[in-house]
Amino acid sequence: MMRIFVSVVLMTLLIVLGWSLLTSQEVPPADEPEPPAAGDEVSEKIVPGPQDIKEATGIVVFLAWIWLSVLVLTYFLVQKIKEADRLHRLKFFPPKKE
């Protein structure tokens, strides 16, 4: 029970930290660039990151689902290992014949 509580607290902490990092970055408004002269190379400035609150929320929800699925699959794996150990202790499977 304590492991589940710790996992939930860690996942919540990761979500809150991710949310604060995504929403704290403000993109300054882009100035109108001058048209390039003939023969000059055109280079665009690409600013990474979400453009609006909908994209930022989508990223946080995606990361939350990923972590939740990792935790659930880990829980199922631990339960499967416990069950296999229990069956082995009970000698449920017959010994191998050589």
C-alpha positions as CSV (number, residue, x, y, z in Angstrom):
1,M,0.0,0.0,0.0
2,M,2.9,2.3,0.8
3,R,4.4,1.7,-2.7
4,I,1.2,2.7,-4.4
5,F,1.1,5.9,-2.3
6,V,4.7,6.8,-3.1
7,S,4.1,6.1,-6.8
8,V,1.0,8.3,-6.9
9,V,2.9,11.1,-5.1
10,L,5.9,10.8,-7.4
11,M,3.6,10.8,-10.5
12,T,1.7,13.9,-9.2
13,L,5.0,15.6,-8.5
14,L,6.2,14.9,-12.1
15,I,3.0,16.2,-13.5
16,V,3.0,19.4,-11.5
17,L,6.7,20.0,-12.3
18,G,6.1,19.3,-16.0
19,W,3.1,21.6,-16.0
20,S,5.0,24.4,-14.3
21,L,7.9,24.1,-16.8
22,L,5.6,24.1,-19.8
23,T,3.5,27.1,-18.7
24,S,6.4,29.2,-17.3
25,Q,8.1,29.6,-20.7
26,E,6.7,32.7,-22.4
27,V,7.5,33.2,-26.1
28,P,8.1,36.9,-26.9
29,P,6.1,38.1,-29.9
30,A,8.1,37.8,-33.1
31,D,9.0,41.0,-34.9
32,E,8.3,41.4,-38.6
33,P,11.4,40.3,-40.4
34,E,12.7,42.4,-43.3
35,P,12.2,40.8,-46.7
36,P,15.4,39.0,-47.8
37,A,17.5,40.6,-50.5
38,A,17.9,38.8,-53.8
39,G,20.5,35.9,-53.4
40,D,20.4,35.8,-49.6
41,E,19.5,32.6,-47.9
42,V,16.2,32.5,-46.1
43,S,16.4,31.1,-42.6
44,E,13.4,30.7,-40.3
45,K,13.7,30.9,-36.6
46,I,11.9,27.9,-35.1
47,V,10.9,28.2,-31.5
48,P,10.3,24.8,-29.9
49,G,7.6,24.1,-27.5
50,P,3.8,24.3,-27.3
51,Q,2.2,27.2,-29.0
52,D,-0.9,27.5,-26.8
53,I,-2.5,26.1,-23.6
54,K,-4.2,23.2,-25.5
55,E,-0.9,21.8,-26.8
56,A,0.8,22.2,-23.3
57,T,-2.2,20.4,-21.7
58,G,-1.9,17.7,-24.4
59,I,1.8,17.1,-23.6
60,V,1.1,16.9,-19.9
61,V,-1.8,14.5,-20.3
62,F,0.3,12.3,-22.7
63,L,3.2,12.1,-20.2
64,A,0.7,11.3,-17.4
65,W,-0.8,8.5,-19.4
66,I,2.7,7.1,-20.2
67,W,3.7,7.1,-16.5
68,L,0.4,5.7,-15.4
69,S,0.7,2.8,-17.9
70,V,4.3,2.2,-16.8
71,L,3.2,2.0,-13.1
72,V,0.2,-0.2,-13.9
73,L,2.3,-2.6,-16.0
74,T,5.0,-2.7,-13.3
75,Y,2.3,-3.5,-10.7
76,F,0.9,-6.4,-12.8
77,L,4.5,-7.7,-13.3
78,V,5.2,-7.7,-9.5
79,Q,1.8,-9.5,-8.9
80,K,2.7,-12.1,-11.5
81,I,6.1,-12.7,-9.9
82,K,4.5,-13.0,-6.5
83,E,2.0,-15.6,-7.8
84,A,4.8,-17.6,-9.5
85,D,6.8,-17.6,-6.2
86,R,3.7,-18.7,-4.3
87,L,3.0,-21.6,-6.6
88,H,6.7,-22.6,-6.5
89,R,6.6,-22.7,-2.7
90,L,3.5,-24.8,-2.7
91,K,5.2,-27.2,-5.2
92,F,2.2,-26.8,-7.5
93,F,4.3,-27.8,-10.6
94,P,5.5,-31.4,-10.7
95,P,9.3,-32.0,-10.6
96,K,11.1,-32.4,-13.9
97,K,11.7,-36.0,-15.0
98,E,15.1,-36.7,-16.4
